[in-house]
Amino acid sequence: MKRTLMLILASAVAVAICSPAFAADAAKMKTGKSRYLVIAPHTAEQCMAAMENIDKADAKALAKWDFGCKDNDHTGYLIVMAASADEALKNVPESDRGTAKAVKLSKFTAAELKAAHASMESMQKPAESTDKK
């Protein structure tokens, strides 16, 4: 009985830990889309025009963007769900799209992070030489 209870408890903990990652993967599979960070830089001189271009394209779009302009980082940032980087970039007005980029975002579980570190460490270890002097 005690062993069964421990197994049930361990299973519940595993589900609780893994659920957010599985939920994100399930949403991605359901829609065929991934999260992208759209980065649209502009100069201080282009600042007002860049924001106006976004507002002209879609009056509600401006509220979805975050800007670093008040901290002297003249860049617009937007997180969107899209099927590709090209689709994500369609959120940037065509006149500003030339300098913009879209970065696909990923989340990692602690187990995935540990596995990635182990993989990197094994690749970095020099092969042992068979030559003995």
C-alpha positions in Angstrom: 0.0 0.0 0.0 2.8 2.4 0.9 4.7 1.6 -2.3 1.5 2.2 -4.4 0.9 5.5 -2.6 4.5 6.6 -3.3 4.2 5.6 -7.0 1.0 7.7 -7.3 2.6 10.6 -5.6 5.7 10.5 -7.7 3.5 10.3 -10.9 1.5 13.3 -9.8 4.7 15.3 -9.2 6.0 14.3 -12.6 2.8 15.4 -14.3 2.8 18.7 -12.4 6.4 19.4 -13.4 5.9 18.4 -17.1 2.4 19.8 -17.7 3.5 23.4 -18.8 6.0 22.0 -21.3 3.4 19.5 -22.7 0.7 22.2 -22.8 3.0 24.4 -24.9 3.9 21.6 -27.2 0.2 20.6 -27.5 -0.8 24.1 -28.5 2.0 24.3 -31.0 0.9 21.0 -32.6 -2.8 22.0 -32.6 -2.2 25.4 -34.4 1.0 24.5 -36.2 2.5 27.8 -34.9 5.4 28.7 -32.7 6.1 31.8 -30.6 8.4 34.3 -32.2 10.0 37.5 -30.8 9.9 40.1 -33.5 12.7 42.8 -33.1 12.3 45.9 -35.2 15.1 48.5 -34.6 14.9 52.1 -35.7 16.9 55.3 -35.1 15.9 58.1 -32.8 15.0 60.1 -35.9 12.8 57.3 -37.2 11.1 56.7 -33.8 7.8 58.5 -34.3 7.4 57.4 -37.9 8.0 53.7 -36.9 5.3 53.8 -34.3 2.9 55.7 -36.6 3.5 53.1 -39.3 2.5 50.3 -36.9 -0.6 52.3 -35.9 -1.6 53.0 -39.5 -1.3 49.3 -40.4 -3.6 48.3 -37.6 -5.0 50.6 -34.9 -5.0 47.8 -32.3 -1.4 46.7 -33.2 0.4 49.4 -31.4 -0.8 48.2 -28.0 0.7 44.8 -28.7 4.2 46.2 -29.2 6.8 47.0 -26.5 9.4 49.7 -27.2 12.7 50.5 -25.6 12.8 54.1 -26.9 12.4 55.8 -23.5 15.6 53.9 -22.4 17.4 55.0 -25.6 17.0 51.6 -27.2 15.0 52.5 -30.3 13.6 49.0 -30.9 10.1 47.6 -31.1 9.5 44.2 -29.6 6.5 41.9 -30.2 5.8 38.3 -29.3 3.5 36.5 -31.7 2.3 33.1 -32.7 3.3 32.3 -36.3 3.9 29.4 -38.6 7.3 30.8 -39.6 9.7 33.8 -39.2 8.4 35.3 -42.4 4.9 35.1 -41.2 5.9 36.7 -37.9 7.6 39.6 -39.8 4.4 40.4 -41.5 3.5 42.2 -38.2 6.1 44.8 -39.1 5.1 47.5 -41.5 6.7 46.8 -44.9 8.6 50.1 -44.8 10.4 49.0 -41.6 10.7 45.3 -42.3 14.2 45.5 -43.9 15.9 45.9 -40.5 13.5 43.6 -38.5 14.1 40.0 -37.5 12.0 37.3 -36.0 13.5 34.8 -33.5 11.7 31.5 -32.7 11.3 31.1 -28.9 11.7 27.9 -27.0 11.1 26.9 -23.4 13.2 24.2 -21.7 12.5 22.0 -18.8 15.1 21.4 -16.2 15.6 17.9 -17.5 16.1 19.2 -21.1 18.6 21.8 -19.8 20.6 19.1 -17.9 20.6 16.9 -21.0 21.9 19.8 -23.1 24.7 20.5 -20.7 25.7 16.9 -20.6 25.7 16.7 -24.4 27.8 19.9 -24.6 30.3 18.6 -22.0 30.8 15.3 -23.8 31.4 17.2 -27.1 34.0 19.5 -25.4 36.1 16.7 -23.8 39.2 16.1 -25.8 39.6 12.6 -27.2 42.0 10.5 -25.2 45.2 9.9 -27.1 46.2 6.3 -27.7 49.8 7.3 -28.1 51.7 6.8 -24.8 55.1 8.3 -24.4 
